[in-house]
Amino acid sequence: MVDFKKLSAQAKDLVEKRGGTDALKKDASELTEIAKGKGSLSDKAKAAAAALKDSGAKGPAEPTADAAPAAEAGPKPDPAAPAPGEGADAEHAGRKAERRKERAERKADGDDPVS
Protein backbone atom coordinates (compact mmCIF):
# COMPACT_ATOMS: atom_id res chain seq x y z
CA MET A 1 0.00 0.00 0.00
CA VAL A 2 1.26 3.49 -0.85
CA ASP A 3 1.53 6.08 1.92
CA PHE A 4 0.51 9.21 0.01
CA LYS A 5 1.22 11.54 2.93
CA LYS A 6 4.80 10.28 3.13
CA LEU A 7 5.18 10.48 -0.65
CA SER A 8 3.80 14.03 -0.65
CA ALA A 9 6.19 15.07 2.14
CA GLN A 10 9.15 13.61 0.23
CA ALA A 11 8.12 15.47 -2.92
CA LYS A 12 7.83 18.74 -1.00
CA ASP A 13 11.27 18.21 0.56
CA LEU A 14 12.81 17.49 -2.83
CA VAL A 15 11.27 20.64 -4.36
CA GLU A 16 12.61 22.73 -1.45
CA LYS A 17 16.10 21.17 -1.75
CA ARG A 18 16.20 22.11 -5.43
CA GLY A 19 15.27 25.74 -4.70
CA GLY A 20 11.48 25.88 -4.49
CA THR A 21 8.75 26.14 -7.08
CA ASP A 22 10.43 28.94 -9.04
CA ALA A 23 13.52 26.78 -9.54
CA LEU A 24 11.28 23.87 -10.51
CA LYS A 25 9.61 26.05 -13.16
CA LYS A 26 13.03 27.10 -14.52
CA ASP A 27 14.13 23.46 -14.68
CA ALA A 28 10.93 22.53 -16.52
CA SER A 29 11.34 25.34 -19.05
CA GLU A 30 14.96 24.30 -19.65
CA LEU A 31 13.85 20.70 -20.27
CA THR A 32 11.15 21.95 -22.63
CA GLU A 33 13.76 23.91 -24.59
CA ILE A 34 15.97 20.81 -24.82
CA ALA A 35 13.06 18.63 -25.97
CA LYS A 36 12.03 21.11 -28.67
CA GLY A 37 15.61 21.60 -29.90
CA LYS A 38 17.25 19.80 -32.76
CA GLY A 39 19.39 16.73 -32.31
CA SER A 40 19.01 13.03 -31.75
CA LEU A 41 16.97 11.59 -28.92
CA SER A 42 20.18 10.36 -27.34
CA ASP A 43 21.71 13.85 -27.39
CA LYS A 44 18.54 15.32 -25.91
CA ALA A 45 18.50 12.72 -23.12
CA LYS A 46 22.14 13.43 -22.25
CA ALA A 47 21.54 17.19 -22.26
CA ALA A 48 18.42 16.78 -20.09
CA ALA A 49 20.31 14.62 -17.58
CA ALA A 50 23.07 17.20 -17.38
CA ALA A 51 20.54 20.00 -16.97
CA LEU A 52 18.81 18.20 -14.11
CA LYS A 53 22.10 17.83 -12.25
CA ASP A 54 21.96 21.61 -11.79
CA SER A 55 19.06 23.00 -9.84
CA GLY A 56 17.31 26.09 -11.18
CA ALA A 57 17.94 27.60 -7.73
CA LYS A 58 20.35 30.35 -6.85
CA GLY A 59 22.71 29.65 -4.00
CA PRO A 60 24.88 26.74 -2.85
CA ALA A 61 23.44 24.24 -5.33
CA GLU A 62 24.62 26.25 -8.34
CA PRO A 63 26.01 24.40 -11.37
CA THR A 64 29.68 23.69 -11.83
CA ALA A 65 31.65 24.94 -14.83
CA ASP A 66 32.07 21.41 -16.24
CA ALA A 67 28.32 20.70 -16.46
CA ALA A 68 27.10 20.05 -19.99
CA PRO A 69 24.55 22.57 -21.32
CA ALA A 70 21.58 21.85 -23.57
CA ALA A 71 22.00 20.32 -27.04
CA GLU A 72 23.97 22.55 -29.40
CA ALA A 73 21.88 22.03 -32.56
CA GLY A 74 19.96 24.87 -34.17
CA PRO A 75 19.67 28.56 -33.34
CA LYS A 76 19.40 29.38 -29.65
CA PRO A 77 17.95 32.37 -27.85
CA ASP A 78 20.44 34.75 -26.28
CA PRO A 79 21.34 33.17 -22.89
CA ALA A 80 21.92 36.63 -21.39
CA ALA A 81 18.38 37.74 -22.27
CA PRO A 82 15.70 37.21 -19.63
CA ALA A 83 13.23 34.43 -20.33
CA PRO A 84 9.74 35.57 -21.33
CA GLY A 85 7.67 36.45 -18.30
CA GLU A 86 10.49 36.39 -15.77
CA GLY A 87 13.52 38.45 -14.80
CA ALA A 88 16.38 36.01 -15.39
CA ASP A 89 19.37 36.32 -13.13
CA ALA A 90 22.10 37.97 -15.23
CA GLU A 91 24.90 36.28 -13.31
CA HIS A 92 23.36 32.83 -13.84
CA ALA A 93 22.84 33.57 -17.54
CA GLY A 94 26.48 34.63 -17.87
CA ARG A 95 27.72 31.40 -16.29
CA LYS A 96 25.41 29.40 -18.53
CA ALA A 97 26.72 31.19 -21.64
CA GLU A 98 30.28 30.50 -20.54
CA ARG A 99 29.54 26.78 -20.08
CA ARG A 100 28.01 26.66 -23.55
CA LYS A 101 31.10 28.33 -25.00
CA GLU A 102 33.41 25.87 -23.21
CA ARG A 103 31.36 22.93 -24.47
CA ALA A 104 31.44 24.25 -28.02
CA GLU A 105 35.24 24.51 -27.78
CA ARG A 106 35.51 20.95 -26.41
CA LYS A 107 33.20 19.72 -29.16
CA ALA A 108 35.33 21.44 -31.82
CA ASP A 109 38.44 19.80 -30.36
CA GLY A 110 36.72 16.40 -30.32
CA ASP A 111 37.01 16.26 -26.52
CA ASP A 112 33.30 16.45 -25.63
CA PRO A 113 32.35 13.70 -23.13
CA VAL A 114 28.67 13.94 -24.13
CA SER A 115 29.35 13.01 -27.76
N, C-alpha and C positions, 0 to 999 in steps of 0.2 A: 504494500500500500504506500502511496506517495504522501508525504507530509508537506502539503502546500504552504503552510506557514513557514516551515524551515526553508523550503525552496525559495519562497519570496524574500525571506530575510537574507539568504545568501546572495540573491540577485541584487538586492539593494546595497549590500556591502561591496559587491564587485563594482557596481556603478560608482559608488563613492570613492573606491580605491583608484578608479581610472579618471577621476576628476569631476564627477557629477553628470547631470543630464546634458549640460552644454557641451562637455567633452564628448559624450556619447553621440550627440548630434553631429559634431565635427567628424568623428570617426566614421559615422554612417555616410556622410556626404563624401568623404574621401573614398570610401569603398564604392560608392555609386559612380564616382568619377573614374575609378579604375575599371569597373565593370563595363562602362560605356566606351572606354578608350579602345584603341586598336591594339592588336596583338593576339597571340595565341591564348587559348584557355590556360595553358600551363604558365605562361608569363603573367597573366592576370592573377592566377592563384598565388604565385610567388610574391608578386607585388602586394597583394592583399594581406598575405601573412606578415610581410615586413611592415606594412602600415599598421597592423594590429599590435605589433610589438611595442609601438609608441602609442601612448595615450594621447588623446586630444587635449589633455589637461596641461595647464601651465604649472610649473613648479618642479619638485624633485623628480618626478617621473618623466622628465623631458627626454626626447630621443637623443641617441648618440650620433656622432658624425658618420659612423660607418653603417648606419641603417640604410637599407635600400628604399628609394622612393618609388612612386607609382611607375607603371610601364611607360617607356619612352617613345611609344609610337604615336604619330599624329601631332597636330598642333595642340598646344597646351595654353590655358589661360595664364596670365602673368601671375607668378606665385606671390609677388609683393602686393598685388591688388587685393583689397578686401573681398571676401566672398559675398555674393548677393544676399542682402538682408542681415548682414552681421558685420561688425567692426573687427576684422581680423587683426591679430596681434602682429605688428610689423616685425618685431624681433623674431618671432616664430617663423614668419614667412621668409625672412632673410636666411635663417638657418636651413629651412627647407630648400630654398633655391640653391644654397651652397652644396647641400647633399646631392641635389640633382646634377649640378655641374660636376662634382667629383665622380658620380656614377657614370656620367657621359664620358669623362676622361678615361675611367677604367674600362668602359666598354670599347672605346676607340683603341685602347692598348691591348684589348683581348684579355684583360685581367678582371672581368666582371664575374663574381661568384654566382650571380643569379642566372647567367646565361647557361 
